């Protein structure tokens, strides 16, 4: 039996990663242009190059031609990212979007004022009196005006959200035209604030159109909009129309169209420069606030020696100095940022977070709070909220696998989920709660799939994401996390090392740490995969008797227990041999760590089951099945050959467990009679090769209730499909080698 896959809404999942990549590329290009412009006008053009060619003038001219592009594109992207937040309640959105930006503006304005006082000759806006400082804090923003404008723009967008977008954009466009024409008093950077409101509002209200434009960008369109931009600049320059009413906003509209198209086309090429721009685009804030003092210091240190240079060195520098200095300023700004974070000064880059917010993650070392409600109703609530936000994956069935197992096996194909695993469900729910609570970012640690899911969910909700992975994480999962927009940090090979790094980063950034399984929203979200499996099997007339779920930290099996609560369905966990923390924990009556053994199922190697998953599963799970790598590989091959499904070994472990369960207990007498704890034999905790002891079946699996002589249908959650091509090739080659050997014997 196979049911149809329900596709996500257009633009919600299928294009999310590409859309976010081009947006980051655009932001990265913008911050490079900001730094380059400041390098040219505040340093390069103030050096006496004594050049016989007009190279300095050419750099100045180039910078002026990019003025209609740089900040309008920056604010358009910012508006796109703020579109969801505009519709949230004030209490949820104001902290990160308004208070956060104003806090950063005020803090860094004070820092700039102090540092730039050390370089009095550097040409930039700097308060020299308390009155000047007060003006910059309130009505005449400094060179940090982007942060000031973001807060102001968000207030305007949120307060005017009931105004028709056409009317709002017309009014903002008129303000931009008036300011650009010099018809308003615009001291300091107030003119920039007036001129760019329309672009932020366009990002907010025209988001579907703008993202659609980027999604359909082609090289042919890029050539067309490039030509239009050059023509608009030439016409404006030749006519001297920079101050004509409406000309500057119109040229900026063309420039934004060019910028969006160029970023989208570049994002698809995935070259080294694109990757670098996207990475920089996720770190624009530290570059923006740090680069000016860095540039001022470099100007003081380098301007004199550069002026004294002669000969070929001067000739080379006069042409390439702006590029070299821009690269140096960017590198030093990012280095200063890393140093400040390492020193515990993360409060310089985000508003210090409030604690104990509803929906914030628990500590991994704290016991689960009794106030947390985890039951079937919570999973059902999660399913309703996630409807349309995640993929409703199909059920798969293979007659060949059924014959091998002796029972009907229904497979929930979560390898087809957004992000490649069922982790997307818990991450989307938990990150959505954090976004609604006003957080601006999130930190996560995992062996891979949770990191990918958190990265995707964070970008969907407009949050920054940092994920901590082991140094031996699967390259496929690392690449997916980066492509989804997360900053990836590597930390050791153990859970303790990852947690320590994640907590340090969370403290530095002021962002909550979202655990991969020890979190009620994650458990409830993961449980929706099992809930869908149960409901769809019931509707098809093949209700489940048992449900088998692979176990890493326990979030999935705990969610399955909640989804199956109140039904006769029995839930089994599956763990790789030597990575059996849940089995040992059930035998000991408390979470029990293990030293994870090597296994191809890299997602099932946490050192210890989570506190909260164990609290849910200890009285609800029927038993734990242990499988070795050979059994997982055989299940992987069955899925590939019989169903043409590519699952990662951690997902294939679910099928391996179902097959092992059927083999060990026998298909005819699987129905347990009494003790729901009996399936975990204490001896199995000592013998890592033991699953459910078949020798004890007669004693613990007595006569089945009337009409239920055996399991008829077993459900399996195929938890993920993020597998490296090298491992696929190795496992597939093994399958073909076995087949060839059998055919050789037959011959």
C-alpha atoms as one frame of an Amber mdcrd trajectory, in Angstrom:
protein
   0.000   0.000   0.000   1.369   3.359  -1.005  -0.301   6.653  -0.367   0.260
   9.863  -2.226   2.830  12.306  -0.896   1.338  15.629   0.087   3.592  18.327
  -1.268   4.446  21.422   0.765   3.103  24.794  -0.277   5.022  26.367  -3.115
   7.899  28.400  -1.731   7.549  26.955   1.755   9.823  23.982   1.488  10.851
  23.164  -2.009  12.498  26.488  -2.707  13.434  27.480   0.810  17.056  26.561
   0.672  17.675  28.172  -2.727  15.765  31.308  -1.774  17.703  31.713   1.439
  21.030  31.122  -0.284  20.481  33.885  -2.803  19.339  36.230  -0.042  22.540
  35.565   1.877  24.579  36.074  -1.286  22.832  39.420  -1.794  23.504  40.471
   1.807  27.127  39.406   1.504  27.561  41.437  -1.673  25.942  44.449  -0.007
  28.238  44.417   3.018  31.256  44.115   0.709  30.041  47.163  -1.223  29.464
  49.079   2.026  33.015  48.420   3.195  34.460  49.112  -0.269  32.664  52.464
  -0.444  33.962  53.497   2.953  37.471  52.377   2.007  37.348  54.485  -1.174
  35.883  57.717   0.221  37.389  57.681   3.725  40.846  56.315   2.989  41.835
  55.744  -0.657  40.804  59.118  -2.075  42.519  60.906   0.812  45.932  59.501
  -0.039  48.115  61.553  -2.369  48.851  58.908  -4.983  50.576  61.323  -7.384
  49.478  59.031 -10.206  49.684  60.028 -13.833  46.495  58.144 -14.649  43.003
  58.861 -13.309  42.711  55.561 -11.421  41.632  57.101  -8.083  38.901  59.019
  -9.859  37.742  55.800 -11.521  37.337  54.113  -8.122  35.327  57.071  -6.859
  33.139  57.016  -9.976  32.520  53.270  -9.584  31.503  53.716  -5.971  29.007
  56.417  -6.921  27.415  54.184  -9.566  26.769  51.535  -6.925  25.043  53.920
  -4.504  21.540  53.230  -5.913  22.149  49.504  -5.407  23.885  49.032  -2.093
  21.505  50.170   0.630  18.218  49.748  -1.298  19.069  46.082  -1.912  20.177
  45.652   1.698  16.879  47.018   3.008  14.826  45.024   0.501  16.370  41.777
   1.766  15.865  42.936   5.359  12.194  43.540   4.607  11.842  40.062   3.123
  13.309  38.553   6.297  11.026  40.695   8.486   7.801  39.872   6.609   6.708
  37.084   8.961   7.608  39.021  12.102   5.466  41.993  11.035   2.371  39.843
  11.511   3.331  38.613  14.963   2.038  40.258  18.147   3.972  43.309  19.311
   5.146  41.510  22.412   6.652  38.685  20.386   8.310  40.745  17.663   9.279
  44.032  19.290  12.113  42.606  21.352  14.285  41.328  18.531  13.178  43.679
  15.750  12.906  46.967  17.625  14.518  46.813  21.060  17.333  44.604  19.771
  18.314  46.949  16.945  18.030  50.079  19.076  20.138  48.441  21.768  22.826
  47.580  19.216  22.674  51.063  17.729  23.109  52.756  21.097  25.818  50.381
  22.325  27.936  50.617  19.195  27.385  54.344  18.849  29.027  54.779  22.242
  31.838  52.420  21.233  32.398  54.249  17.939  32.385  57.606  19.684  35.110
  56.451  22.058  37.280  54.674  19.493  37.019  57.265  16.732  38.081  59.935
  19.184  41.500  58.267  19.010  41.643  59.073  15.273  40.364  62.658  15.158
  41.368  63.222  11.533  39.354  60.295  10.195  36.488  61.624   8.044  33.305
  60.201   9.541  30.354  61.341  11.638  31.510  61.475  15.240  29.901  63.135
  18.212  32.240  65.669  19.821  29.871  66.903  22.507  27.027  65.545  24.657
  24.570  67.423  22.462  25.937  65.798  19.314  25.722  62.392  20.966  22.124
  62.977  22.031  21.237  64.053  18.488  22.825  60.943  17.033  20.958  58.783
  19.514  17.606  60.314  18.597  17.048  62.319  15.404  20.317  62.445  13.436
  21.634  58.900  13.128  25.347  58.248  12.776  27.161  55.980  10.343  25.391
  53.099  12.162  22.096  54.372  10.816  21.186  50.995   9.264  20.374  49.623
  12.750  18.438  52.763  13.659  16.491  52.520  10.405  15.663  48.821  10.846
  14.002  49.497  14.184  12.105  52.497  12.838  11.068  50.707   9.646   9.750
  47.716  11.552   7.596  49.952  13.749   6.212  51.644  10.640   5.562  48.309
   8.905   3.912  46.791  11.971   1.771  49.852  12.715   0.634  50.209   9.101
   0.024  46.554   8.292  -3.705  47.185   7.792  -3.002  49.898   5.214  -3.250
  48.728   1.627   0.270  47.913   0.377  -0.191  50.001  -2.785  -1.067  53.079
  -0.742   1.744  52.469   1.732   4.371  51.969  -0.961   3.166  55.052  -2.836
   3.546  57.203   0.282   6.960  55.760   1.099   8.035  56.207  -2.519   6.986
  59.842  -2.406   9.021  60.347   0.776  12.028  58.780  -0.927  11.629  61.025
  -3.970  11.276  64.167  -1.841  14.367  63.331   0.205  16.468  62.381  -2.839
  15.504  65.642  -4.547  16.843  67.612  -1.589  13.426  68.980  -0.631  13.817
  67.932   3.019  16.344  68.893   5.643  18.483  65.759   5.983  21.398  66.296
   8.385  23.713  63.377   9.041  22.285  60.174   7.619  18.644  61.166   7.957
  18.357  61.327   4.170  19.231  57.650   3.905  16.526  56.842   6.457  13.931
  58.719   4.403  15.007  57.301   1.057  15.126  53.599   1.936  11.872  53.077
   3.836  10.125  52.216   0.573  12.538  49.359  -0.110  12.079  47.803   3.320
   8.301  47.998   2.937   8.599  46.493  -0.534  10.456  43.548   0.965   7.714
  43.094   3.555   4.679  43.453   1.294   6.038  42.179  -2.020   7.927  39.220
  -0.613   6.157  36.563  -2.744   6.809  38.564  -5.911  10.443  39.254  -5.053
  11.217  35.671  -4.095   9.408  34.518  -7.225  11.526  36.889  -9.280  14.672
  35.399  -7.751  13.428  31.824  -8.113  12.917  32.291 -11.855  16.064  34.335
 -12.514  18.054  33.387 -15.603  21.273  34.547 -17.190  19.284  36.100 -20.005
  17.317  38.157 -17.515  20.543  39.097 -15.771  21.924  40.474 -19.033  18.711
  42.438 -19.559  18.528  44.024 -16.099  22.271  44.736 -16.173  21.814  46.649
 -19.399  18.804  48.471 -17.947  20.794  49.471 -14.846  23.721  50.759 -16.895
  21.342  52.664 -19.176  19.515  54.210 -16.213  22.800  55.314 -14.647  24.024
  56.757 -17.944  20.799  58.654 -18.572  20.758  60.043 -15.030  24.395  61.081
 -15.246  24.240  62.639 -18.716  21.121  64.605 -17.873  22.419  65.609 -14.440
  19.131  64.267 -13.083  20.323  62.958  -9.712  18.226  65.588  -7.933  15.189
  65.400 -10.183  12.061  64.335  -8.365  11.547  60.569  -8.529  14.653  59.768
 -10.580  16.808  58.363  -7.783  14.119  55.968  -6.429  13.363  54.801  -9.975
  17.026  54.036 -10.682  17.254  52.246  -7.329  14.302  50.039  -8.270  16.172
  48.965 -11.393  19.298  48.433  -9.281  17.415  46.194  -6.829  16.036  44.130
  -9.705  19.604  43.723 -10.950  20.872  42.808  -7.467  18.188  40.194  -6.858
  18.771  38.617 -10.256  22.549  38.573  -9.921  22.373  37.039  -6.434  19.938
  34.333  -7.547  21.993  33.398 -10.603  25.201  33.359  -8.557  23.605  31.213
  -5.832  22.842  28.480  -8.345  26.449  28.255  -9.467  27.652  27.292  -5.952
  31.228  28.308  -6.629  33.793  29.326  -4.036  32.974  33.021  -4.366  29.254
  32.346  -3.957  29.870  30.242  -0.866  32.070  32.973   0.596  29.478  35.675
  -0.095  26.690  33.574   1.431  28.784  32.923   4.533  29.562  36.631   4.801
  25.878  37.420   4.285  25.096  35.509   7.465  27.577  37.657   9.380  26.790
  41.158   8.180  26.044  42.531  11.645  29.555  42.167  13.132  31.148  43.495
   9.944  28.765  46.439   9.851  29.361  47.544  13.443  33.094  46.793  13.636
  34.505  47.804  10.261  34.552  51.584  10.727  36.890  51.683  13.755  39.060
  49.038  12.060  39.247  51.150   8.907  40.054  54.269  10.939  42.916  52.482
  12.677  44.281  51.113   9.392  44.054  54.575   7.827  46.127  55.987  10.637
  48.692  53.190  10.370  48.961  52.856   6.583  48.161  56.188   4.929  51.561
  57.723   5.632  53.728  54.756   4.586  51.634  54.214   1.444  52.034  57.865
   0.448  55.818  57.535   0.704  55.989  54.548  -1.648  57.553  54.947  -5.101
  57.979  53.057  -8.314  56.200  49.853  -9.353  54.811  49.220  -5.872  52.903
  52.499  -5.967  51.653  51.721  -9.477  50.290  48.374  -8.332  48.723  49.768
  -5.173  47.014  52.690  -6.877  45.011  50.173  -8.911  44.350  47.474  -6.334
  44.569  49.194  -2.948  40.768  49.487  -2.413  40.315  45.752  -2.973  43.234
  44.788  -0.746  42.141  47.088   2.058  38.516  45.952   1.796  39.559  42.317
   2.181  41.767  43.234   5.143  39.010  45.215   6.854  36.530  42.365   6.397
  38.970  39.788   7.759  39.933  41.902  10.757  36.299  42.708  11.537  35.386
  39.026  11.593  38.469  38.247  13.674  37.522  40.914  16.219  34.021  39.452
  16.319  35.365  35.972  17.057  37.653  37.365  19.725  34.835  39.236  21.440
  32.657  36.126  21.449  35.494  34.059  22.879  35.919  36.685  25.591  32.257
  36.366  26.559  31.188  39.668  24.986  28.311  38.242  22.997  26.088  40.892
  24.563  27.683  43.349  22.134  25.909  41.636  19.240  22.497  40.797  20.619
  20.150  42.134  23.253  20.771  40.053  26.407  18.072  37.425  26.488  15.308
  37.021  28.977  15.302  33.722  30.777  12.641  31.099  31.438  10.527  32.062
  28.441   7.791  29.621  27.575   9.061  27.311  24.871  12.733  27.785  25.741
  14.800  24.658  25.828  15.585  22.764  29.017  19.102  22.120  30.146  20.290
  18.668  29.177  21.437  18.079  32.760  18.280  19.244  34.509  15.449  16.795
  35.239  12.270  17.339  33.214   9.969  19.779  34.864   6.693  18.341  36.168
   4.871  21.308  34.607   5.624  20.040  31.089   2.530  18.390  29.616   3.423
  15.596  27.242   0.571  13.390  26.084  -1.193  12.316  22.912  -3.165  15.563
  22.809   0.081  17.540  22.592   1.205  15.466  19.614  -2.168  16.033  17.965
  -1.852  19.789  18.575   1.625  19.675  17.028   0.251  17.832  14.009  -2.369
  20.520  13.443   0.213  23.301  13.698   2.661  21.511  11.384   0.033  20.816
   8.734   1.182  22.612   5.588   4.535  23.454   7.167   6.136  20.044   6.731
   5.678  17.312   4.141   3.061  14.644   4.845   5.215  11.725   3.745   3.781
   8.544   2.188   3.428   5.028   3.561   5.319   2.378   1.622   4.797  -1.372
   1.524   6.651  -4.207  -0.196   5.148  -7.702  -0.556   8.682  -9.119  -0.693
   9.587  -7.533   2.640   6.264  -8.707   4.101   7.033 -12.302   3.093  10.493
 -12.054   4.594   9.164 -10.684   7.883   6.064 -12.844   8.101   3.961  -9.756
   8.847   2.745  -6.718   6.947   5.251  -3.887   7.321   4.221  -0.308   6.617
   7.079   2.141   6.244   6.668   5.869   6.925   9.049   7.452   4.388  10.431
  10.362   6.416  13.528  10.234   4.235  11.335  12.279   1.864  10.724  14.933
   4.503  12.070  18.467   4.071  15.687  18.413   5.210  15.819  14.669   4.598
  14.593  13.466   8.000  11.726  13.502  10.474  13.799  15.871  12.617  12.240
  18.672  10.571   8.976  18.149  12.450  10.347  18.784  15.920  12.655  21.549
  14.751   9.900  23.404  12.910   7.605  23.276  15.943  10.264  24.239  18.478
  11.836  27.003  16.379   8.376  28.358  15.605   7.722  28.667  19.341  11.044
  30.435  19.851  10.335  32.852  17.011   6.904  33.622  18.464   8.580  34.339
  21.796  10.706  37.026  20.147  14.069  35.271  19.862  16.359  36.360  17.057
  18.397  33.174  16.799  18.857  29.600  17.936  21.753  27.258  18.701  21.627
  23.477  18.258  23.924  20.498  18.523  23.507  17.087  16.937  25.194  14.452
  14.827  23.607  15.986  11.754  19.899  15.681  10.995  18.682  17.895  13.843
  21.225  20.508  12.784  19.934  20.480   9.206  16.341  20.702  10.420  17.028
  23.572  12.825  18.882  25.473  10.103  15.946  25.126   7.702  13.355  25.962
  10.348  15.326  28.970  11.562  15.621  30.418   8.087  11.915  29.798   7.487
  11.148  31.836  10.616  13.803  34.493   9.968  16.116  33.466  12.827  19.878
  33.089  12.780  21.110  29.540  13.413  24.390  28.154  14.734  24.774  24.383
  14.816  27.495  22.343  16.513  28.450  19.076  14.811  31.043  16.403  15.621
  34.264  16.587  13.674  33.384  13.256  12.037  29.887  14.332  10.973  28.703
  12.972   7.640  29.737  15.414   4.886  26.226  15.280   3.397  24.719  16.557
   6.643  27.383  19.247   7.052  26.746  20.469   3.509  22.971  20.503   4.029
  23.273  22.494   7.256  25.462  25.083   5.551  23.258  25.261   2.486  20.271
  25.818   4.757  21.987  28.912   6.103  23.437  27.843   9.448  26.832  28.690
  10.834  28.483  25.297  11.392  30.883  24.771  14.311  32.731  21.500  14.876
  33.422  20.185  18.383  35.018  16.830  19.163  33.284  13.503  18.738  31.321
  13.203  21.988  28.009  14.615  23.146  29.726  16.353  26.054  32.081  18.221
  23.735  29.229  19.331  21.483  27.091  20.419  24.416  29.919  22.422  25.951
  30.540  24.233  22.676  26.812  24.795  22.071  26.273  26.220  25.554  29.259
  28.520  25.142  27.928  29.823  21.827  24.385  30.155  23.179  25.665  32.187
  26.108  27.799  34.397  23.901  25.003  35.125  21.419  22.171  35.201  23.943
  20.252  32.633  21.891  18.434  29.605  23.314  19.932  26.148  22.922  17.495
  23.757  21.250  18.325  20.184  22.158  17.984  17.412  19.584  15.658  15.299
  21.755  15.425  16.566  25.357  12.778  19.156  24.591   8.970  18.830  24.764
   8.326  20.524  21.410  10.913  18.345  19.683   9.352  15.185  21.130   5.834
  16.277  20.193   6.926  17.240  16.686   8.796  13.974  16.148   5.717  12.128
  17.386   3.615  13.501  14.535   5.373  11.124  12.109   4.162   8.154  14.174
   0.723   9.731  14.563   0.335  10.055  10.796   1.499   6.456  10.353  -1.049
   5.213  12.899  -3.919   7.229  11.430  -3.181   6.362   7.798  -2.855   2.650
   8.572  -6.197   2.771  10.386  -7.879   4.529   7.472  -6.503   1.939   5.062
  -8.044  -0.900   7.088  -4.659  -2.230   8.244  -4.369  -0.935  11.829  -0.979
  -1.256  13.448  -0.245  -3.864  16.080   3.288  -2.646  16.703   5.363   0.425
  15.910   9.151   0.328  15.522  11.282   3.483  15.759  15.100   3.882  15.702
  16.529   5.356  18.899  19.323   7.888  19.210  18.567  10.288  22.039  15.024
   8.981  22.340  12.950  11.887  21.061  11.419   9.854  18.237  10.545   6.788
  20.288   9.126   8.995  23.064   6.984  10.780  20.485   5.855   7.402  19.144
   4.846   6.331  22.656   2.743   9.486  23.001   1.178   9.007  19.561   0.272
   5.396  20.405  -1.058   6.186  23.899  -4.584   4.926  24.439  -4.309   2.404
  21.581  -3.343  -1.295  21.662  -0.265  -0.512  19.558   3.018  -1.558  21.145
   6.096   0.558  20.586   9.608  -0.865  20.164  12.860   1.041  19.987  15.789
  -0.040  17.821  19.408   0.616  18.782  22.701  -0.401  17.166  24.776  -2.942
  19.063  27.014  -1.061  21.464  24.908   2.125  21.269  22.098   0.790  23.446
  21.589   3.484  26.058  17.796   3.141  26.095  17.910  -0.637  26.632  20.394
  -0.277  29.459  18.480   2.652  30.923  15.246   0.678  30.994  17.020  -2.201
  32.731  18.626   0.163  35.272  15.532   2.299  35.814  17.386   5.520  35.053
  19.182   7.131  32.091  22.401   5.199  31.673  25.221   6.424  29.439  27.274
   4.183  27.187  30.478   4.645  25.247  29.019   4.491  21.710  30.561   1.793
  19.557  31.380   2.419  15.887  28.373   1.957  13.628  27.266   2.929  10.156
  24.123   4.374  11.782  25.818   7.642  12.734  22.536   9.251  13.855  21.982
   6.637  16.565  25.165   7.221  18.565  24.282   9.603  21.448  26.046   8.566
  24.639  22.857   8.644  26.695  19.128   8.734  26.153  17.610  12.094  27.081
  16.038  12.679  30.485  12.660  13.714  29.113  12.437  10.973  26.449  13.303
   8.392  29.100  10.618   9.749  31.427   8.077   9.245  28.631   9.328   5.902
  27.307  10.183   3.986  30.485   6.583   2.976  31.184   5.316   3.044  27.611
   7.865   1.362  25.345   7.336  -2.401  24.914  10.967  -3.245  24.355  14.214
  -2.483  22.592  15.683  -4.425  19.702  19.412  -4.362  19.089  20.732  -4.680
  15.544  24.265  -4.880  14.205  25.736  -3.192  11.152  25.209  -6.279   8.973
  21.493  -6.254   9.740  21.265  -2.513   9.113  23.105  -2.934   5.799  20.730
  -5.723   4.763  17.730  -3.516   5.577  19.306  -0.664   3.606  19.686  -2.987
   0.620  16.124  -4.262   0.926  14.774  -0.727   0.854  16.932   0.150  -2.121
  16.218  -2.960  -4.162  12.585  -3.688  -3.272  11.165  -0.177  -2.840  13.771
   1.919  -4.671  14.021   3.996  -1.491  17.306   5.536  -0.375  17.362   5.710
   3.432  20.336   6.483   5.616  21.531   3.599   7.823  19.997   5.256  10.900
  16.623   5.144   9.154  17.127   1.630   7.766  17.766   0.482  11.334  13.996
   0.697  11.896  13.345  -1.937   9.250  16.266  -4.004  10.544  14.672  -3.917
  14.000  11.278  -5.012  12.686  12.882  -7.933  10.845  14.927  -8.890  13.914
  11.853  -8.693  16.110   9.934 -11.021  13.814  12.852 -13.446  13.588  13.549
 -13.569  17.339  10.000 -13.894  18.604   8.358 -15.690  15.713   5.485 -14.296
  13.715   2.902 -16.627  15.279   3.222 -15.738  18.960   4.305 -12.142  19.077
   1.409 -10.813  21.100   2.486 -10.255  24.744   0.120 -11.305  27.487   0.981
  -9.230  30.528   3.997  -7.270  31.739   4.670  -4.319  29.396   8.213  -4.032
  30.797   9.125  -7.678  30.234  10.440  -7.270  26.694  13.647  -5.747  28.006
  15.507  -8.650  29.549  18.039  -7.459  32.169  20.394 -10.068  30.727  20.199
  -8.233  27.389  21.871  -5.231  28.984  24.868  -7.426  29.664  24.818  -9.210
  26.306  24.904  -6.447  23.680  24.010  -8.921  20.943  20.720  -9.903  22.578
  17.441  -8.390  21.429  14.232  -9.734  22.923  15.280 -13.135  24.249  13.412
 -15.781  22.180  14.044 -18.398  24.880  11.851 -16.411  27.227   9.050 -15.983
  24.713   6.980 -18.827  26.089   7.141 -17.414  29.609   6.561 -13.791  28.749
   4.505 -14.105  25.624   1.833 -16.566  26.731  -1.472 -17.109  25.007  -2.584
 -14.092  23.033  -5.985 -12.462  23.627  -8.834 -13.867  21.526  -8.757 -12.578
  17.967  -5.197 -11.238  18.350  -3.080 -14.340  17.860  -0.173 -12.506  16.320
   1.013  -9.167  15.008  -0.540  -8.608  11.614   0.798  -5.145  10.829   3.973
  -3.475  12.040   4.712   0.180  11.356   8.266   1.446  10.886   9.409   5.072
  10.806  12.184   5.493   8.231  13.622   8.443  10.101  15.957   9.904   7.479
  17.694   9.754   4.127  20.795  11.936   4.450  23.455   9.446   3.396  26.822
  10.038   1.763  27.292   8.741  -1.756  30.444   6.852  -0.735  28.482   4.849
   1.831  25.696   4.221  -0.673  28.246   2.921  -3.166  29.845   0.674  -0.557
  26.569  -0.824   0.631  25.227  -1.206  -2.900  28.476  -2.854  -4.036  28.150
  -5.299  -1.168  24.623  -6.158  -2.301  25.730  -6.799  -5.863  28.712  -8.842
  -4.671  26.399 -11.030  -2.587  24.060 -11.417  -5.550  26.936 -12.353  -7.849
  28.173 -14.904  -5.317  24.753 -16.515  -5.099  24.407 -16.632  -8.868  27.861
 -18.176  -9.113  26.902 -20.935  -6.692  23.680 -21.561  -8.597  25.591 -21.843
 -11.832
